[in-house]
Amino acid sequence: MDGKDYKVKWYAKGVDFNYSGTRKVWAYGMEDAKERAINRVSKEMCLSKSLINIESVER
């Protein structure tokens, strides 16, 4: 199974912040792309994974 590039739109809302953005990831499917985007955003923004929501996933 070959991987593909995906564009994932995400947002994170809290009491004192409201972040959103897009992240390009290489993944094996849409669910894998969501997980990879959440992991990457969590590490880069120092946010808990539970605060990050996925708006859409496109190829």
C-alpha positions, 0 to 999 in steps of 0.5 A, a space after each residue: 500500500 502506497 502513501 499519499 500526500 494529504 492536506 489537513 485543516 485543523 483548529 484548537 479552541 480553549 478558554 484563552 486561545 483559538 488556533 487554526 491552520 493547515 498541515 501537509 502530511 504523508 499518510 496511508 489513508 485519511 484516518 492515518 492523515 488525521 492522526 499524523 496531523 494531530 501528532 505533529 500539531 501537538 508537538 509543534 504547538 505544545 498542545 494536548 491532542 484532545 484540544 485539536 480538532 480536524 475540520 477536513 482532509 483533502 488529497 
